Amino acid sequence: MQIDAPRFFHETGVELENLALTASWTSSTTDMTDASPPVRFDSGGWAVVDTILVGERLSGVLTLRTTVSLVHPPAGRAIGVATVPGSVLADQVQRVVLENVSSMFPVSEIDFSRTRLSPTASWHLETSTDLVAPFYGTFRVLINSRDRELSAAVARGARDKRQQALLDELQAGVAGLLLELALYLREDLGDRDEWPPDSVGDILSRTLASSPLSTSTPPSAADLAEFRTQVSGAIRNLGRGRVFR
């Protein structure tokens, strides 16, 4: 970062020698927060932060914040000039999505016959309508261990064509369910312009925004077949599931 020293002093009353640049970051799913050591500005107004973020501790949405803060109080105490060390005089926040929804879904394998779920179903998506809840803490894909083919396809690294087809079907089904849920909650999602990053409301709002569907309300029985076809097309348009060759 470079600061125009004369202009900065004119606007804040603080000299470069009293400032430091700091970078901090927070992961939405792990709640891990860390920061780089403060870096002082040189006489030319430059400060460079060089740090490494540990990938194993980061996922979901990464919020990066850079701040220019006071490290030493100015010699004078003019009215309107910051004097408390740590005072933030300028900051910038940037959010970076590290992984998308399909790759970030937590997946668990259980025997459906020991639960309330149908023992002949292959998978189930645990959901929540609490729009401020963390998405990746409340949404989870459950795989029925009785479906050995699907379980093997999910667990295996290199897959044959049949296993890839099973995964494509799973991905399309989960994505379609997400889109339908977002449509049902459209009015609630519209109550706020912005939801907390990586919350249920945030993911469902982005799902709606990226969808080409024009349907605004859940369908009646007469419209159900056409609605499902539209959802299927919208999901494929988003690159989910099996694509046409």
Secondary structure, 3 states (H helix, E strand, C coil): CECCHHHHHHHHCCCHHHEEEEEEEEECCCCCEEECCCEECCCCCECCCCCCCCHHHCCCEEEEEEEEEECCCCCCCCCCCCCCCCCEEEEEEEEEECCCHHHHCCEEEECHHHCCCCCCCCEEEECCCCCCCEHHHHCEEEEECCCHHHHHHHHCCCCCHHHHHHHHHHHHHHHHHHHHHHHHCHHHHCCCCCCCCCEHHHHHHHHHHHCCCCCCCCCCHHHHHHHHHHHHHHHHHCCCCCCCC
